[in-house]
């Protein structure tokens, strides 16, 4: 192959790759926003909205694991915190909180756990009830759904990455933390309702309009939010900071030698990933009308990693599609009589096959096919093209 061909092949391939990427993004966004036009069943529309929230969690995992090289097995912590913050506000807006013999809202479970003779008021119905007072404002609860995960992630990541902790140790620390917070949440029965979580929530209300979880408008709140997060994430990883982050993932020692503050980039992207997970928790509460300690189960956090692995952890859109696809298959299989008892085994088998034979997930398959197409179009031998691209 001539030197001229070798120099032009990478640029044309990368150009085709970029065009194909944006085309796939466009198709995905059109499908997400156009779903209500072809789906009349409000039950399924609500279910798809929940899957889109899980797609947002896939993006968060891909950002931290795929691009930053940080395997976070405690992402459920940030999702759960985001969910609980909004659920607290919506709980105070529900009818059950306005029927407890007080002129101010008080959660029904606090009355059940109150000491005899306690005043029916958030200030003093139990020792920790005053923490709920700011959540009488819906906007405060929604803001905290993002702010609290950001603060927790920043403090945690600063402690970890400034000490140059990496690899499996980060996974162990995040896993232990999510377990600890889950236990604290359950033990704080008078304040959080323990195992039962927060149920009987009110509806999200904006400008006097109530978003019924089964309305098309609520679906679009989730769909548009996912679209914005996906595009902002795509922009972020393509910036100079995103490219430097990927270099720190591949060789942190070399990045430090070149003068980059590796820990600062890791902290920033880990924190952004947590903020996305918190925002996803907010949206899930709006669509599902409950918050539960199960959001912080080990299995749920590991499931997020599975979604990203199946879709392709090095692709934001791939991880998003993987999350949506796995949850759709999971729901369909679990409701099929034949596979009712074995659906978890089936999902586990899919994950094992992907790890063994498709290490780059579905996104990797798409890139391989695109590369083959480009080589055939250029008439480049399969063995020579990769060397030229390098």
C-alpha positions in Angstrom: 0.0 0.0 0.0 1.4 3.4 -0.9 2.1 6.1 1.7 -0.6 8.3 0.3 -3.2 5.6 0.8 -2.0 4.9 4.3 -2.3 8.6 5.2 -5.8 9.0 3.8 -7.4 5.8 5.2 -7.5 6.8 8.9 -9.0 10.2 8.2 -11.7 8.8 5.9 -12.4 6.0 8.3 -12.7 8.4 11.2 -14.9 10.6 9.1 -17.2 7.7 8.3 -17.2 6.6 11.9 -18.3 10.1 13.0 -21.1 10.3 10.4 -22.3 6.8 11.4 -22.2 7.7 15.1 -24.4 10.7 14.6 -26.7 8.8 12.3 -27.2 6.2 15.0 -27.8 8.8 17.6 -30.3 10.5 15.4 -32.2 7.3 14.8 -32.2 6.4 18.5 -33.5 9.8 19.5 -36.3 9.8 16.8 -37.4 6.3 18.0 -37.4 7.4 21.7 -39.4 10.6 21.0 -41.7 9.0 18.5 -42.6 6.0 20.6 -46.0 7.5 21.9 -47.1 7.8 18.2 -47.1 4.1 17.8 -47.7 2.8 21.3 -51.3 3.4 22.6 -51.0 1.3 25.7 -50.3 3.7 28.6 -49.1 0.8 30.7 -46.3 0.0 28.2 -45.5 3.6 27.7 -44.9 4.0 31.4 -42.8 0.8 31.4 -40.7 2.1 28.6 -40.2 5.4 30.5 -38.7 3.4 33.3 -36.4 1.6 30.9 -35.3 4.9 29.5 -34.3 5.9 33.1 -32.3 2.7 33.2 -30.7 3.8 29.9 -29.6 7.0 31.7 -27.9 4.8 34.3 -26.2 2.9 31.5 -24.8 6.3 30.3 -23.5 7.0 33.9 -21.8 3.7 34.1 -20.2 4.1 30.7 -18.9 7.5 31.6 -17.2 6.3 34.8 -16.2 2.7 33.7 -15.8 2.9 30.0 -14.2 6.4 29.6 -12.6 7.0 33.1 -11.7 3.3 33.7 -13.4 3.5 37.2 -15.5 0.4 37.9 -18.1 1.8 40.3 -20.1 -1.1 41.9 -22.0 1.4 44.1 -23.8 3.5 41.5 -27.1 2.4 43.1 -26.1 4.7 46.0 -26.4 7.8 43.9 -29.5 6.6 42.1 -31.1 5.8 45.5 -30.2 9.1 47.0 -31.6 11.0 44.0 -34.8 8.9 44.3 -35.3 9.4 48.0 -34.8 13.2 47.8 -37.6 13.7 45.3 -39.8 11.0 47.0 -39.6 12.9 50.3 -41.1 16.0 48.6 -43.7 14.1 46.7 -44.6 12.1 49.9 -45.5 15.4 51.6 -47.6 16.4 48.6 -49.7 13.2 48.8 -53.2 13.0 50.3 -52.1 10.5 53.0 -49.7 13.1 54.4 -52.5 15.7 54.6 -54.8 13.6 56.7 -52.9 13.2 60.0 -54.7 15.8 62.2 -52.3 18.6 61.4 -52.6 21.7 59.2 -49.1 20.8 57.8 -48.2 17.6 55.9 -46.9 14.8 57.9 -46.0 11.3 56.4 -48.4 8.7 57.6 -45.7 6.3 58.7 -44.2 8.9 61.1 -47.6 8.9 62.9 -47.5 5.1 63.1 -43.9 5.3 64.6 -44.5 8.3 66.8 -44.2 8.2 70.6 -47.4 8.6 72.6 -48.4 12.2 73.0 -46.0 13.4 70.3 -47.0 16.6 68.5 -48.2 15.9 65.0 -45.8 18.2 63.2 -42.6 17.6 61.3 -40.6 19.7 63.8 -41.0 17.2 66.6 -43.1 14.1 65.8 -39.8 12.1 66.2 -36.2 12.9 66.7 -35.2 13.1 63.0 -38.5 14.4 61.5 -37.2 18.0 61.3 -35.0 16.8 58.4 -38.1 16.7 56.3 -39.1 20.3 56.8 -37.2 21.8 53.7 -38.7 19.0 51.5 -42.1 20.7 51.8 -40.9 22.5 48.7 -41.0 20.2 45.7 -38.2 22.2 44.0 -35.9 21.7 47.0 -36.4 18.0 46.8 -35.7 17.9 43.1 -32.6 20.0 43.5 -31.3 17.8 46.3 -31.7 14.8 44.0 -28.8 16.1 42.0 -26.8 18.1 44.6 -26.6 15.4 47.3 -25.2 12.7 44.9 -22.8 15.3 43.5 -21.5 16.2 47.0 -21.2 12.5 48.2 -19.4 11.5 45.0 -17.0 14.5 45.2 -16.1 13.8 48.8 -15.7 10.0 48.1 -13.7 10.4 44.9 -11.5 13.0 46.4 -10.6 10.7 49.2 -10.0 7.8 46.9 -8.2 9.3 43.9 -6.0 11.7 45.7 -4.5 8.7 47.4 -4.1 7.0 44.0 -6.4 4.1 44.9 -7.4 2.3 41.7 -8.6 -0.9 40.1 -10.5 -3.4 42.2 -10.0 -1.5 45.4 -12.3 1.3 44.1 -15.0 -1.3 43.2 -14.7 -2.8 46.8 -14.9 0.7 48.4 -18.0 1.7 46.4 -19.7 -1.6 47.0 -19.1 -1.4 50.8 -20.4 2.2 50.9 -23.7 1.4 49.1 -24.2 -1.5 51.5 -23.5 0.8 54.5 -26.0 3.5 53.4 -28.6 0.9 52.7 -28.4 -0.5 56.2 -28.6 3.0 57.7 -31.6 3.8 55.5 -33.4 0.7 56.7 -32.4 1.2 60.4 -33.8 4.8 60.3 -37.4 3.4 60.3 -39.1 6.4 61.9 -37.6 8.8 59.3 -37.4 6.7 56.1 -40.0 4.0 56.7 -37.3 1.3 56.6 -37.8 -1.7 54.3 -41.1 -0.4 53.1 -39.6 2.7 51.4 -41.7 5.7 50.4 -45.0 5.0 48.7 -48.3 6.7 48.1 -46.5 9.7 46.6 -48.1 12.7 45.0 -47.5 13.6 41.4 -44.9 16.0 40.1 -46.5 19.4 39.6 -45.1 22.1 37.5 -47.0 25.4 36.9 -50.1 23.9 38.2 -49.9 20.9 35.8 -49.8 17.5 37.4 -47.7 14.8 35.7 -49.6 11.6 36.0 -47.1 8.7 35.5 -49.3 7.2 32.9 -49.6 10.4 30.8 -47.8 10.9 27.5 -46.5 14.2 28.9 -44.7 12.3 31.7 -43.1 10.0 29.1 -41.8 13.0 27.3 -40.3 14.5 30.4 -38.2 11.3 30.7 -37.5 10.9 27.0 -36.3 14.5 26.5 -34.2 14.3 29.7 -32.5 11.2 28.4 -31.9 12.9 25.0 -30.3 15.9 26.7 -28.1 13.8 29.0 -27.0 11.6 26.1 -26.0 14.5 23.9 -24.3 16.4 26.7 -22.4 13.2 27.6 -21.4 12.8 23.9 -20.2 16.4 23.8 -18.3 16.0 27.1 -16.3 12.9 26.1 -15.3 14.6 22.8 -13.9 17.7 24.5 -10.2 18.1 25.4 -11.0 17.1 29.0 -12.7 13.9 27.7 -9.8 13.0 25.6 -7.3 13.6 28.4 -9.5 11.4 30.7 -9.3 8.5 28.2 -5.5 8.9 28.1 -5.4 8.7 32.0 -7.5 5.6 31.7 -5.1 3.9 29.3 -1.8 5.0 31.0 -2.2 7.1 34.2 1.6 7.1 34.8 2.4 8.5 31.4 -0.4 11.1 31.8 1.2 12.3 35.2 4.6 12.4 33.5 3.1 14.8 30.9 1.9 17.1 33.6 -1.8 16.2 33.8 -3.6 16.1 37.2 -5.0 12.6 36.8 -6.9 12.6 40.1 -8.7 15.9 39.1 -10.0 14.4 35.9 -11.1 11.2 37.7 -12.9 13.2 40.4 -14.7 15.4 37.9 -16.0 12.6 35.7 -16.8 10.3 38.7 -18.9 13.2 40.2 -20.7 13.9 36.9 -21.5 10.2 36.6 -23.0 10.3 40.1 -25.0 13.4 39.2 -26.5 11.6 36.2 -27.4 8.7 38.4 -29.1 11.0 40.9 -31.1 12.7 38.1 -32.1 9.2 36.9 -33.4 8.5 40.4 -35.5 11.6 40.4 -37.1 10.6 37.1 -37.7 7.1 38.2 -39.7 8.3 41.2 -41.8 10.5 38.9 -42.5 7.5 36.7 -42.8 4.7 39.3 -44.3 6.6 42.3 -42.1 5.0 44.9 -38.6 4.9 46.4 -37.2 1.8 48.0 -34.0 0.6 49.8 -33.8 -2.0 47.0 -32.3 0.7 44.8 -29.2 0.2 46.9 -29.1 -3.5 46.7 -25.8 -5.1 45.5 -27.7 -6.9 42.7 -29.1 -3.7 41.3 -25.7 -1.9 41.1 -24.1 -5.0 39.5 -27.0 -5.1 37.0 -26.0 -1.6 35.8 -22.5 -2.9 35.0 -24.1 -5.8 33.1 -26.2 -3.4 31.0 -23.1 -1.4 30.1 -21.1 -4.5 29.3 -23.8 -5.9 27.0 -24.3 -2.6 25.2 -20.6 -1.6 25.1 -19.0 0.2 28.0 -16.9 2.3 25.7 -20.0 3.8 24.1 -22.5 6.0 25.8 -25.2 5.1 23.4 -24.3 1.5 23.4 -24.5 1.3 27.2 -27.9 3.2 27.1 -29.3 0.7 24.5 -27.9 -2.2 26.4 -29.8 -1.1 29.5 -33.0 -0.6 27.7 -32.6 -3.9 25.8 -31.7 -6.0 28.8 -34.6 -4.7 30.9 -37.1 -5.2 28.0 -35.9 -8.8 27.5 -35.9 -9.4 31.3 -39.5 -8.2 31.6 -40.7 -10.2 28.6 -39.0 -13.4 29.6 -40.0 -13.1 33.3 -43.7 -12.8 32.3 -43.5 -15.8 29.9 -44.9 -19.0 31.5 -42.2 -21.2 30.0 -39.3 -19.1 31.3 -40.9 -17.8 34.5 -38.6 -19.8 36.8 -35.4 -19.5 34.7 -35.4 -15.9 33.4 -32.5 -14.9 35.7 -30.4 -17.8 34.5 -31.1 -16.7 30.9 -30.0 -13.1 31.6 -26.9 -14.4 33.3 -26.1 -16.6 30.4 -26.4 -13.7 28.0 -24.0 -11.7 30.1 -21.4 -14.6 30.2 -21.6 -15.0 26.4 -21.1 -11.3 25.9 -18.1 -11.1 28.2 -16.5 -14.2 26.5 -17.2 -13.5 22.8 -18.2 -9.8 22.6 -15.9 -7.9 25.0 -16.9 -4.6 23.4 -20.6 -5.3 23.5 -23.1 -4.5 20.8 -21.4 -1.2 20.0 -18.2 -3.2 19.3 -20.1 -5.3 16.8 -21.4 -2.2 15.0 -17.9 -0.7 14.8 -16.4 -3.9 13.4 -19.1 -4.1 10.7 -18.5 -0.5 9.8 -14.8 -1.1 9.6 -15.3 -4.1 7.3 -17.6 -2.0 5.1 -15.1 0.8 4.8 -12.3 -1.7 3.9 -14.4 -3.2 1.2 -15.3 0.2 -0.2 -11.7 1.2 -0.3 -10.6 -2.2 -1.6 -8.1 -2.5 1.3 -7.0 -5.9 2.4 -8.3 -6.9 5.9 -4.8 -7.5 7.2 -3.4 -4.2 5.9 -6.1 -1.8 7.0 -5.7 -2.1 10.7 -1.9 -1.5 10.4 -2.6 1.6 8.3 -5.1 2.8 10.8 -2.6 2.5 13.6 
